[in-house]
Amino acid sequence: MNRFASWLGLALVVALGVGFAMANAGREVAIDLGIFVLQRVPVTFVAFGGMVVGMGVVLVAGINADLKVRRLLRERHLEDSRKGGKLLE
């Protein structure tokens, strides 16, 4: 059941993406990046690019949080080993 729900969710996301792309086919925008302006960029590329950039931000934030947790666990492990305490397994 869980595997079916995962595939159904994936199919829903793909269907929504295809629907968005079809509804906005042929629509173009200009993107002002401050240094230069990109003309006639399809809206679907803008949406997809925003999604990819968002995923990158979440990845970087996740790595930062993971490294922080690993550092804290390493420090606690060192404190426990200095005190001679047993680690929970």
Summary of the structure (lengths in Angstrom):
residues: 89
radius of gyration: 23.0
end to end distance: 32.3
largest distance: 68.6
contacts: 162
relative contact order: 0.06
helix: 71%
strand: 12%
